Amino acid sequence: MSALMPTYKRLPLAFSRGAGAILWDQRGQRYLDGLSGIAVTNLGHCHPAITETIATQSSTLLHTSNLFRIPAQERLAAELTSATGMDSSFFCNSGAEANEAAIKLARRYGHQRGAKIPSIIVLESAFHGRTMGALAATAGHIMQADFEPMLPGFIRVPREDLSALKALTDNTDICAILVEPVQGEGGVRPLAEQYLRELRNLCDQQQWLLMFDEVQSGNGRCGALYAFQRLGVAPDVLTTAKGLGNGFPIGVCLAKGNAAEVLGAGHHGTTFGGSPLACAVASTVINILSSETLWSQADPIRQAILTAFEAELEDASVVTDIRGLGLMIGIETALPTDGLVQRALDRGIIVNVTAGNTIRLLPPLVMSLDEAGELGAGVAQVLNQTTRDTP
Ligand SMILES: Cc1ncc(COP(=O)(O)O)c(C=O)c1O
C-alpha cells in the first residue's frame, strides 16, 4: 500500500527543476510546459521576481493570523480592487475555498432578501472545485457519486440556454448565478459574450448576484487580467486562485456594490488565508502582469501554437473543434485519447486531456513564439502518430 492516498492517477515522471516554459525531469530530460501546473505558473517557472519576493518576505515574516492587520494583505486588496473595479476582498488558499466564500456570501445575501432555501444557479459542465459546497456547484455525477448527500441550494441549467433561466424568474429563493466565463475542466468552452450580457441583464432585473469563477481563466491567461474584462461583462462577485500566486497557494473572493457589504465580522474566516507571504507573492504577480501588460502575449502565443499545429497536422478531419480564449486552448479530437498525454511526454511536451476528448493547452504567458510553434507542432505530431496507430 502506498503512503499516499491514490486520489490521482499519476504519470511515472517527476520534475526536478523549471525555468520559464521549460521543466527538466530527474534524468535531466527537457520538457516544454504546455500546462503550467494546470493554469498556475502563468509567469513561468521560478520567475526571478517571485523567487526574490519569497526569499525576502520569508526572511521577514511568514504568518501572523487574521486577528491582526496585515499590511501586505491590505496592499494586495487595494491592487486587486483597483485592477478589477471590485470593492472588497476575502483571501483564502485555493480556488475551491474562494468559491466556498462566494457560496456563503450568496447564501447570506439570499437570507437578507428573505429566501427560504437560498439557491444558486449553476451550469452543466461546470467545475468549481472538490470541497462540499464547490462540489455541489460542480456538474457531473461521477465526481459527486459516493459523496452524497450534496449540499442543497443549487439549480443546474444547460449552458447558454436563456429560456431555462427565464423559466426560473418567479423562484424567490434564487440569489445568484455562478459561472466560469470560460469553462475549463468542462472542455475549454467560453460562454458566448451575448449570453454573458443576458446573464448580466437578468441579474440586474432579478437582483441576483452574478458570480464569475475565474480560478482558471484569470490572472492574464485569457488575454486580459481577468477574462471578464475582455468579454465586457462585469460580475458582482469574482473568485480566483491558481495563477494569482504563480505556484504559491492563494485564493480570493472579490465583491462589488451590495455584495461587498454582505459578509461581516465572524461570518467567514481562515487561519492561513491572506498571510504576509502569500499576499507579497500575489502582489508581485499582479504587478508583473500589469506593468508589463503580459496578458497581451496571450493571443500571439495562441496564434503561433495553432498555426504550427495546423501546418503539421496531416489529417484535419481528426480535429472536431478548436475552442478557448487566449491561453486556454481546447483541441477536441475524434481520435482515442488514451495514452495521448504519455505520447506527448515521449516527445518532450506536457499537455492535458479534459472532458474525455479535448486536448487542453494552458501554456505560460512567457512562452516564446518559437516554443509556441514547437508546442503546436508537437501536439499535431502526437495526433498524426495516433491516426497511424488507430486501426
Ligand atoms: C474554474 C475552477 N474553479 C475552481 C477550481 C478549484 O480550484 P482548486 O483546485 O485550487 O481548489 C478549479 C480547478 O481546476 C477551476 O478550474
The ligand as an SDF file (V2000), in Angstrom:
LIG
                    3D

 16 16  0  0  0  0  0  0  0  0999 V2000
  -12.7990   27.0970  -12.6610 C   0  0  0  0  0  0  0  0  0  0  0  0
  -12.2330   26.4140  -11.4610 C   0  0  0  0  0  0  0  0  0  0  0  0
  -12.7770   26.6610  -10.2540 N   0  0  0  0  0  0  0  0  0  0  0  0
  -12.2910   26.0900   -9.1380 C   0  0  0  0  0  0  0  0  0  0  0  0
  -11.2300   25.2240   -9.1800 C   0  0  0  0  0  0  0  0  0  0  0  0
  -10.7120   24.5980   -7.9190 C   0  0  0  0  0  0  0  0  0  0  0  0
   -9.5010   25.1710   -7.5770 O   0  0  0  0  0  0  0  0  0  0  0  0
   -8.5420   24.4620   -6.5100 P   0  0  0  0  0  0  0  0  0  0  0  0
   -8.0690   23.1900   -7.1300 O   0  0  0  0  0  0  0  0  0  0  0  0
   -7.4550   25.4570   -6.2690 O   0  0  0  0  0  0  0  0  0  0  0  0
   -9.3650   24.2230   -5.2860 O   0  0  0  0  0  0  0  0  0  0  0  0
  -10.6350   24.9370  -10.4160 C   0  0  0  0  0  0  0  0  0  0  0  0
   -9.5020   23.9820  -10.5050 C   0  0  0  0  0  0  0  0  0  0  0  0
   -9.2090   23.4360  -11.5240 O   0  0  0  0  0  0  0  0  0  0  0  0
  -11.1490   25.5470  -11.5790 C   0  0  0  0  0  0  0  0  0  0  0  0
  -10.6270   25.3030  -12.7840 O   0  0  0  0  0  0  0  0  0  0  0  0
  1  2  1  0
  2  3  1  0
  2 15  2  0
  3  4  2  0
  4  5  1  0
  5  6  1  0
  5 12  2  0
  6  7  1  0
  7  8  1  0
  8  9  2  0
  8 10  1  0
  8 11  1  0
 12 13  1  0
 12 15  1  0
 13 14  2  0
 15 16  1  0
M  END
$$$$
